[in-house]
């Protein structure tokens, strides 16, 4: 991939992250879409896409470009607790009752995701390949997996 393509990708992804962050922050102050389950599923899908893109960029040696995806995940992680209000467990949701029974643990897992994503973002910006590789090695397990295992129903 040439530099122009990488830069364009970074700019586009940054704009998408900013728009998503703005939309989610507005959802906290406004009714949002009116369907909190759909809102949180969209946010989680964006996190999944960002994670896959980070892995692809790591394989391609595009260390600095990972920063955009990590920033997206860090911003999204800040909004996760707000997207799981009491009483929002429905048939459409894969959330386990433990989300609300152990809300402090759930919120802490979201905070851990934010912190780990920020560490990854900063290492990518610094072009610290060794640190990025080390953080990426455990990123899914210490962020997504730390929440999905105790708080999400298995998806078939």
C-alpha positions as a Markdown table, in Angstrom:
| # | Residue | x | y | z |
|---|---|---|---|---|
| 1 | Unk | 0.0 | 0.0 | 0.0 |
| 2 | Unk | 1.4 | 3.4 | -0.8 |
| 3 | Unk | 1.6 | 6.3 | 1.6 |
| 4 | Unk | -1.3 | 8.2 | 0.1 |
| 5 | Unk | -3.6 | 5.2 | 0.5 |
| 6 | Unk | -2.5 | 4.7 | 4.1 |
| 7 | Unk | -3.0 | 8.4 | 4.9 |
| 8 | Unk | -6.4 | 8.4 | 3.2 |
| 9 | Unk | -7.4 | 5.3 | 5.2 |
| 10 | Unk | -6.3 | 7.0 | 8.4 |
| 11 | Unk | -8.2 | 10.2 | 7.7 |
| 12 | Unk | -11.4 | 8.3 | 6.7 |
| 13 | Unk | -11.2 | 6.0 | 9.7 |
| 14 | Unk | -10.5 | 9.0 | 12.0 |
| 15 | Unk | -13.5 | 10.8 | 10.7 |
| 16 | Unk | -15.7 | 7.8 | 11.2 |
| 17 | Unk | -14.4 | 7.4 | 14.8 |
| 18 | Unk | -15.1 | 11.0 | 15.6 |
| 19 | Unk | -18.6 | 10.8 | 14.1 |
| 20 | Unk | -19.3 | 7.6 | 16.0 |
| 21 | Unk | -18.0 | 9.2 | 19.2 |
| 22 | Unk | -20.1 | 12.2 | 18.7 |
| 23 | Unk | -23.2 | 10.1 | 17.9 |
| 24 | Unk | -22.8 | 8.0 | 21.0 |
| 25 | Unk | -22.2 | 11.0 | 23.2 |
| 26 | Unk | -25.3 | 12.6 | 21.9 |
| 27 | Unk | -27.2 | 9.4 | 22.6 |
| 28 | Unk | -26.3 | 9.9 | 26.2 |
| 29 | Unk | -28.0 | 13.3 | 26.2 |
| 30 | Unk | -30.8 | 12.5 | 23.8 |
| 31 | Unk | -33.0 | 9.6 | 23.1 |
| 32 | Unk | -30.7 | 8.3 | 20.4 |
| 33 | Unk | -32.2 | 5.7 | 18.0 |
| 34 | Unk | -34.7 | 4.7 | 20.7 |
| 35 | Unk | -33.3 | 1.2 | 20.7 |
| 36 | Unk | -30.4 | 0.9 | 23.1 |
| 37 | Unk | -29.8 | -2.8 | 22.2 |
| 38 | Unk | -29.4 | -1.9 | 18.5 |
| 39 | Unk | -27.2 | 1.1 | 19.4 |
| 40 | Unk | -24.9 | -1.1 | 21.5 |
| 41 | Unk | -24.8 | -3.8 | 18.8 |
| 42 | Unk | -23.7 | -1.3 | 16.2 |
| 43 | Unk | -21.0 | 0.0 | 18.6 |
| 44 | Unk | -19.7 | -3.6 | 19.2 |
| 45 | Unk | -19.7 | -4.3 | 15.5 |
| 46 | Unk | -17.6 | -1.2 | 15.0 |
| 47 | Unk | -15.2 | -2.4 | 17.7 |
| 48 | Unk | -15.0 | -5.8 | 16.0 |
| 49 | Unk | -14.3 | -4.3 | 12.6 |
| 50 | Unk | -11.7 | -2.0 | 14.2 |
| 51 | Unk | -10.0 | -5.0 | 15.8 |
| 52 | Unk | -9.9 | -7.0 | 12.6 |
| 53 | Unk | -8.5 | -3.9 | 10.8 |
| 54 | Unk | -5.8 | -3.6 | 13.5 |
| 55 | Unk | -4.8 | -7.2 | 12.9 |
| 56 | Unk | -4.6 | -6.7 | 9.2 |
| 57 | Unk | -2.5 | -3.6 | 9.6 |
| 58 | Unk | -0.2 | -5.4 | 12.0 |
| 59 | Unk | 0.3 | -8.2 | 9.5 |
| 60 | Unk | 1.0 | -5.6 | 6.8 |
| 61 | Unk | 3.6 | -3.8 | 8.9 |
| 62 | Unk | 1.4 | -0.6 | 9.1 |
| 63 | Unk | 2.1 | 0.0 | 12.8 |
| 64 | Unk | 1.3 | 3.7 | 12.9 |
| 65 | Unk | -2.0 | 3.2 | 11.1 |
| 66 | Unk | -3.2 | 1.0 | 14.0 |
| 67 | Unk | -3.6 | 4.2 | 16.1 |
| 68 | Unk | -6.8 | 5.1 | 14.4 |
| 69 | Unk | -8.5 | 1.8 | 15.2 |
| 70 | Unk | -7.2 | 1.8 | 18.8 |
| 71 | Unk | -8.6 | 5.3 | 19.2 |
| 72 | Unk | -12.0 | 4.2 | 17.9 |
| 73 | Unk | -12.1 | 1.4 | 20.4 |
| 74 | Unk | -11.0 | 3.7 | 23.3 |
| 75 | Unk | -13.7 | 6.2 | 22.5 |
| 76 | Unk | -16.3 | 3.4 | 22.1 |
| 77 | Unk | -15.3 | 1.8 | 25.4 |
| 78 | Unk | -16.1 | 5.0 | 27.3 |
| 79 | Unk | -19.7 | 4.7 | 26.1 |
| 80 | Unk | -20.3 | 1.0 | 26.8 |
| 81 | Unk | -21.6 | 1.4 | 30.4 |
| 82 | Unk | -24.2 | 3.9 | 29.2 |
| 83 | Unk | -25.4 | 1.5 | 26.5 |
| 84 | Unk | -26.4 | -1.2 | 29.1 |
| 85 | Unk | -28.9 | 0.6 | 31.3 |
| 86 | Unk | -30.9 | -1.3 | 33.8 |
| 87 | Unk | -33.8 | -3.2 | 32.2 |
| 88 | Unk | -32.3 | -3.3 | 28.7 |
| 89 | Unk | -32.0 | -7.1 | 28.5 |
| 90 | Unk | -34.2 | -8.3 | 25.7 |
| 91 | Unk | -34.5 | -11.3 | 23.4 |
| 92 | Unk | -32.5 | -9.3 | 20.8 |
| 93 | Unk | -29.6 | -9.0 | 23.2 |
| 94 | Unk | -26.8 | -11.4 | 23.8 |
| 95 | Unk | -26.0 | -9.8 | 27.2 |
| 96 | Unk | -26.1 | -12.1 | 30.2 |
| 97 | Unk | -27.9 | -11.0 | 33.4 |
| 98 | Unk | -24.5 | -10.7 | 35.0 |
| 99 | Unk | -24.0 | -7.4 | 33.2 |
| 100 | Unk | -26.5 | -5.8 | 35.7 |
| 101 | Unk | -25.8 | -8.2 | 38.6 |
| 102 | Unk | -22.1 | -7.4 | 38.5 |
| 103 | Unk | -22.4 | -3.9 | 37.0 |
| 104 | Unk | -19.2 | -2.6 | 38.7 |
| 105 | Unk | -17.2 | -5.5 | 37.2 |
| 106 | Unk | -18.8 | -4.9 | 33.8 |
| 107 | Unk | -18.0 | -1.1 | 34.0 |
| 108 | Unk | -14.4 | -2.0 | 35.1 |
| 109 | Unk | -14.0 | -4.3 | 32.0 |
| 110 | Unk | -15.1 | -1.4 | 29.8 |
| 111 | Unk | -12.6 | 0.9 | 31.5 |
| 112 | Unk | -9.8 | -1.7 | 31.0 |
| 113 | Unk | -10.7 | -1.8 | 27.3 |
| 114 | Unk | -10.3 | 1.9 | 27.1 |
| 115 | Unk | -7.0 | 2.0 | 28.9 |
| 116 | Unk | -5.5 | -0.9 | 26.8 |
| 117 | Unk | -6.7 | 0.7 | 23.6 |
| 118 | Unk | -5.2 | 4.0 | 24.6 |
| 119 | Unk | -1.8 | 2.3 | 25.4 |
| 120 | Unk | -2.0 | 0.6 | 22.0 |
| 121 | Unk | -2.8 | 3.9 | 20.3 |
| 122 | Unk | 0.1 | 5.7 | 21.9 |
| 123 | Unk | 2.5 | 2.9 | 21.1 |
| 124 | Unk | 1.3 | 3.0 | 17.4 |
| 125 | Unk | 1.7 | 6.7 | 17.2 |
| 126 | Unk | 5.2 | 6.4 | 18.6 |
| 127 | Unk | 5.9 | 3.7 | 15.9 |
| 128 | Unk | 7.1 | 1.4 | 18.7 |
| 129 | Unk | 6.7 | -1.9 | 16.8 |
| 130 | Unk | 7.8 | -4.1 | 19.7 |
| 131 | Unk | 5.3 | -2.6 | 22.1 |
| 132 | Unk | 2.5 | -2.6 | 19.5 |
| 133 | Unk | 3.2 | -6.3 | 18.8 |
| 134 | Unk | 3.2 | -7.1 | 22.5 |
| 135 | Unk | 0.0 | -5.2 | 23.2 |
| 136 | Unk | -1.7 | -6.7 | 20.1 |
| 137 | Unk | -0.8 | -10.3 | 21.2 |
| 138 | Unk | -3.1 | -10.1 | 24.2 |
| 139 | Unk | -5.5 | -7.3 | 23.1 |
| 140 | Unk | -8.5 | -9.4 | 22.2 |
| 141 | Unk | -8.2 | -11.6 | 25.3 |
| 142 | Unk | -7.7 | -8.7 | 27.8 |
| 143 | Unk | -10.3 | -6.5 | 26.3 |
| 144 | Unk | -13.1 | -8.2 | 24.3 |
| 145 | Unk | -12.7 | -11.6 | 25.9 |
| 146 | Unk | -12.5 | -10.2 | 29.4 |
| 147 | Unk | -16.1 | -8.9 | 28.9 |
| 148 | Unk | -17.5 | -11.4 | 26.4 |
| 149 | Unk | -16.7 | -14.4 | 28.5 |
| 150 | Unk | -18.5 | -13.4 | 31.8 |
| 151 | Unk | -21.1 | -11.0 | 30.3 |
| 152 | Unk | -22.1 | -12.3 | 26.9 |
| 153 | Unk | -24.1 | -15.3 | 25.8 |
| 154 | Unk | -22.2 | -17.6 | 23.4 |
| 155 | Unk | -23.1 | -16.7 | 19.8 |
| 156 | Unk | -23.6 | -19.7 | 17.5 |
